[in-house]
């Protein structure tokens, strides 16, 4: 993801947190495919983190993604010159 963003560009990500495995309402079934605040802060330590927000919401995105969900949002800006 980091390589796909142009210098000075922004990355917007909404993903599932590990708690999502308890809800079983969609998303990845393997913990290594889920995001944590610590992991995102470490991965994007060299970027400006504009927003990093954990939250739970009820989503209705078809039969495969329906119900209470443990989500994490990230907006990060890639430094210029990189």
Backbone as a chain_set.jsonl record, in Angstrom:
{"seq": "XXXXXXXXXXXXXXXXXXXXXXXXXXXXXXXXXXXXXXXXXXXXXXXXXXXXXXXXXXXXXXXXXXXXXXXXXXXXXXXXXX", "coords": {"N": [[0.824, -1.194, 0.0], [1.908, 1.237, 0.8], [3.802, 1.779, -1.186], [2.218, 2.285, -3.374], [1.183, 4.811, -3.109], [1.541, 8.155, -4.097], [4.17, 10.583, -3.64], [3.478, 12.836, -1.072], [0.832, 12.156, -1.177], [-2.313, 10.726, 0.023], [-3.417, 8.015, 2.05], [-6.272, 6.124, 2.52], [-7.823, 3.96, 4.674], [-10.009, 1.444, 5.693], [-10.446, -1.069, 7.882], [-10.791, -4.343, 9.401], [-10.578, -5.133, 12.876], [-8.879, -7.409, 15.189], [-10.868, -8.191, 17.061], [-13.053, -8.589, 15.503], [-13.201, -11.243, 14.794], [-14.592, -12.442, 16.856], [-17.187, -11.529, 16.426], [-17.969, -12.571, 13.95], [-19.215, -11.644, 11.596], [-18.454, -11.212, 9.03], [-15.642, -10.281, 6.92], [-12.038, -10.882, 7.078], [-10.944, -14.184, 8.031], [-8.646, -14.867, 9.265], [-6.344, -13.927, 11.72], [-3.964, -12.647, 11.034], [-4.647, -11.126, 8.879], [-5.934, -8.927, 9.785], [-6.201, -5.643, 11.325], [-4.426, -3.659, 13.756], [-4.212, -0.905, 16.05], [-1.622, -0.484, 17.036], [-0.053, -1.881, 15.141], [-0.617, -0.412, 12.777], [0.314, 2.147, 13.508], [3.042, 1.58, 13.783], [3.707, 0.643, 11.194], [3.176, 2.913, 9.662], [4.829, 4.841, 10.736], [6.643, 6.603, 9.646], [5.097, 8.335, 8.24], [2.646, 11.013, 8.158], [0.159, 10.664, 10.401], [-3.06, 11.308, 10.003], [-5.582, 10.578, 10.861], [-6.579, 8.072, 13.073], [-8.618, 5.67, 14.067], [-10.427, 3.576, 16.127], [-13.409, 1.706, 16.121], [-16.772, 0.475, 16.647], [-19.366, -0.681, 14.639], [-22.608, -1.228, 13.201], [-22.901, -2.833, 10.269], [-24.255, -3.164, 6.983], [-23.688, -4.745, 4.326], [-24.53, -6.515, 2.326], [-25.035, -10.124, 2.356], [-22.651, -11.302, 3.202], [-21.306, -9.5, 4.79], [-22.597, -8.409, 7.374], [-23.971, -6.986, 10.237], [-22.807, -6.394, 13.665], [-19.619, -4.91, 13.791], [-16.079, -4.774, 14.207], [-14.103, -2.189, 13.639], [-11.396, -0.338, 12.087], [-10.108, 2.786, 11.226], [-7.937, 4.54, 9.061], [-6.239, 7.409, 8.07], [-3.592, 8.558, 6.341], [-0.785, 10.551, 5.489], [1.62, 10.564, 2.999], [5.005, 11.479, 3.221], [6.425, 14.261, 1.397], [8.68, 13.935, -1.306], [9.259, 11.259, -1.14]], "CA": [[0.0, 0.0, 0.0], [2.748, 2.426, 0.914], [4.461, 2.033, -2.465], [1.232, 2.708, -4.363], [0.803, 6.207, -2.862], [2.518, 9.122, -4.591], [4.743, 11.511, -2.684], [2.509, 13.841, -0.639], [-0.526, 11.63, -1.295], [-2.972, 10.193, 1.218], [-3.954, 6.661, 2.058], [-7.459, 5.945, 3.337], [-8.007, 2.536, 4.913], [-10.939, 0.975, 6.718], [-10.252, -2.507, 7.995], [-11.314, -5.017, 10.584], [-9.669, -5.41, 13.988], [-8.98, -8.805, 15.633], [-12.136, -8.454, 17.752], [-14.028, -8.987, 14.489], [-13.304, -12.712, 14.795], [-15.643, -12.799, 17.819], [-18.501, -11.18, 15.879], [-18.269, -13.479, 12.838], [-20.181, -10.979, 10.718], [-17.78, -10.907, 7.773], [-14.237, -9.907, 6.998], [-11.072, -11.979, 7.059], [-11.073, -15.169, 9.109], [-7.306, -15.094, 9.816], [-5.924, -12.761, 12.495], [-2.881, -11.941, 10.352], [-5.238, -10.25, 7.867], [-6.665, -7.888, 10.509], [-5.368, -4.506, 11.69], [-4.466, -3.102, 15.106], [-3.667, 0.448, 16.121], [-0.168, -0.599, 17.203], [0.518, -2.284, 13.858], [-0.702, 0.687, 11.824], [1.243, 3.2, 13.955], [4.403, 1.124, 13.466], [3.853, 0.586, 9.745], [3.129, 4.261, 9.091], [5.568, 5.735, 11.644], [7.341, 7.612, 8.86], [4.08, 9.141, 7.573], [1.794, 11.802, 9.048], [-1.139, 10.016, 10.646], [-4.081, 12.341, 10.1], [-6.687, 9.99, 11.631], [-6.504, 6.649, 13.399], [-9.807, 5.581, 14.903], [-11.068, 2.27, 16.318], [-14.837, 1.855, 16.444], [-17.675, -0.628, 16.318], [-20.543, -0.227, 13.906], [-23.438, -2.235, 12.546], [-22.84, -2.598, 8.83], [-25.111, -4.002, 6.132], [-23.087, -4.709, 2.997], [-24.856, -7.804, 1.732], [-25.096, -11.25, 3.292], [-21.321, -11.678, 3.695], [-20.838, -8.475, 5.719], [-23.801, -7.865, 7.993], [-24.019, -7.058, 11.699], [-21.831, -5.643, 14.458], [-18.281, -5.069, 13.237], [-14.975, -4.08, 14.88], [-13.433, -1.531, 12.525], [-10.355, 0.647, 12.335], [-9.938, 3.701, 10.102], [-6.653, 5.224, 8.991], [-5.906, 8.353, 7.014], [-2.184, 8.886, 6.518], [-0.189, 11.315, 4.395], [2.998, 10.188, 2.691], [5.847, 12.668, 3.141], [6.871, 14.639, 0.068], [10.042, 13.518, -1.603], [9.447, 9.805, -0.95]], "C": [[0.862, 1.249, 0.0], [3.395, 2.783, -0.424], [3.493, 2.569, -3.514], [0.848, 4.184, -4.23], [1.924, 7.12, -3.341], [3.021, 9.993, -3.443], [3.736, 12.616, -2.354], [1.064, 13.376, -0.682], [-1.052, 11.079, 0.018], [-3.47, 8.784, 0.979], [-5.154, 6.648, 2.992], [-7.719, 4.455, 3.46], [-9.109, 2.347, 5.953], [-10.812, -0.539, 6.728], [-10.897, -3.046, 9.258], [-10.205, -5.21, 11.618], [-9.833, -6.865, 14.429], [-10.276, -9.144, 16.361], [-13.237, -8.895, 16.779], [-14.222, -10.496, 14.451], [-14.369, -13.201, 15.771], [-17.032, -12.568, 17.233], [-18.932, -12.105, 14.748], [-19.333, -12.922, 11.894], [-19.55, -10.568, 9.4], [-16.336, -10.531, 8.005], [-13.341, -11.125, 7.004], [-11.252, -12.924, 8.246], [-9.732, -15.475, 9.768], [-6.821, -13.813, 10.495], [-4.812, -11.987, 11.792], [-3.374, -11.024, 9.235], [-6.064, -9.126, 8.484], [-5.688, -6.822, 10.991], [-5.518, -4.142, 13.16], [-3.885, -1.698, 15.048], [-2.139, 0.409, 16.211], [0.498, -0.932, 15.87], [0.493, -1.138, 12.85], [0.215, 1.842, 12.219], [2.682, 2.834, 13.61], [4.644, 1.163, 11.959], [3.937, 1.977, 9.117], [3.838, 5.29, 9.981], [6.282, 6.853, 10.885], [6.383, 8.474, 8.032], [3.368, 10.006, 8.615], [0.466, 11.067, 9.201], [-2.149, 11.119, 10.934], [-5.233, 11.862, 10.977], [-6.385, 8.517, 11.854], [-7.573, 6.408, 14.452], [-10.35, 4.151, 14.926], [-12.529, 2.504, 16.678], [-15.598, 0.586, 16.084], [-18.933, -0.045, 15.693], [-21.349, -1.437, 13.449], [-23.405, -1.898, 11.061], [-23.739, -3.593, 8.103], [-24.597, -3.864, 4.709], [-23.311, -6.051, 2.302], [-24.753, -8.918, 2.759], [-23.739, -11.621, 3.876], [-20.748, -10.694, 4.713], [-22.052, -7.796, 6.345], [-23.744, -8.071, 9.503], [-22.94, -6.223, 12.364], [-20.418, -5.958, 13.965], [-17.275, -4.231, 14.017], [-14.067, -3.506, 13.802], [-12.313, -0.606, 12.996], [-10.188, 1.466, 11.056], [-8.575, 4.363, 10.199], [-6.66, 6.173, 7.818], [-4.482, 8.792, 7.296], [-1.661, 9.589, 5.271], [1.267, 10.93, 4.227], [3.842, 11.474, 2.59], [6.232, 12.981, 1.698], [8.325, 14.234, -0.103], [10.298, 12.041, -1.407], [8.677, 9.023, -1.977]], "O": [[0.578, 2.207, -0.718], [3.521, 3.961, -0.757], [3.918, 3.244, -4.452], [0.249, 4.747, -5.145], [3.096, 6.9, -3.04], [2.367, 10.115, -2.407], [3.203, 13.259, -3.259], [0.164, 14.109, -0.273], [-0.32, 10.98, 1.002], [-3.88, 8.413, -0.121], [-5.063, 7.109, 4.129], [-7.825, 3.76, 2.45], [-9.122, 3.028, 6.979], [-11.039, -1.204, 5.718], [-11.465, -2.308, 10.062], [-9.043, -5.423, 11.27], [-10.83, -7.498, 14.079], [-10.738, -10.282, 16.283], [-14.228, -9.499, 17.187], [-15.304, -10.972, 14.108], [-14.983, -14.245, 15.553], [-17.956, -13.332, 17.514], [-20.119, -12.395, 14.598], [-20.23, -13.64, 11.454], [-20.055, -9.673, 8.723], [-15.866, -10.469, 9.142], [-13.814, -12.26, 6.943], [-11.663, -12.505, 9.328], [-9.674, -16.252, 10.721], [-6.883, -12.735, 9.903], [-4.731, -10.768, 11.948], [-2.6, -10.229, 8.701], [-6.812, -8.448, 7.78], [-4.483, -7.066, 11.058], [-6.593, -4.293, 13.741], [-3.16, -1.348, 14.116], [-1.451, 1.178, 15.54], [1.508, -0.325, 15.514], [1.477, -0.915, 12.144], [0.834, 2.456, 11.351], [3.456, 3.693, 13.189], [5.674, 1.662, 11.506], [4.68, 2.189, 8.159], [3.484, 6.469, 9.976], [6.499, 7.934, 11.433], [6.833, 9.265, 7.202], [3.479, 9.755, 9.815], [-0.26, 10.878, 8.225], [-2.096, 11.774, 11.975], [-5.797, 12.64, 11.746], [-5.985, 7.807, 10.932], [-7.459, 6.875, 15.585], [-10.687, 3.587, 13.886], [-12.844, 3.404, 17.456], [-15.122, -0.255, 15.321], [-19.482, 0.951, 16.165], [-20.814, -2.54, 13.329], [-23.827, -0.818, 10.647], [-23.948, -4.716, 8.561], [-25.019, -2.972, 3.973], [-22.377, -6.641, 1.757], [-24.416, -8.666, 3.916], [-23.686, -12.207, 4.958], [-19.799, -11.026, 5.423], [-22.479, -6.733, 5.894], [-23.503, -9.178, 9.985], [-22.247, -5.444, 11.71], [-20.066, -7.118, 13.749], [-17.579, -3.114, 14.436], [-13.347, -4.245, 13.131], [-12.29, -0.157, 14.142], [-10.135, 0.921, 9.954], [-8.116, 4.706, 11.289], [-7.036, 5.802, 6.707], [-4.192, 9.334, 8.363], [-2.045, 9.263, 4.147], [2.049, 10.962, 5.177], [3.431, 12.439, 1.946], [6.352, 12.076, 0.873], [9.094, 14.202, 0.858], [11.444, 11.602, -1.499], [8.716, 7.793, -1.973]]}, "num_chains": 1, "name": "protein.A"}
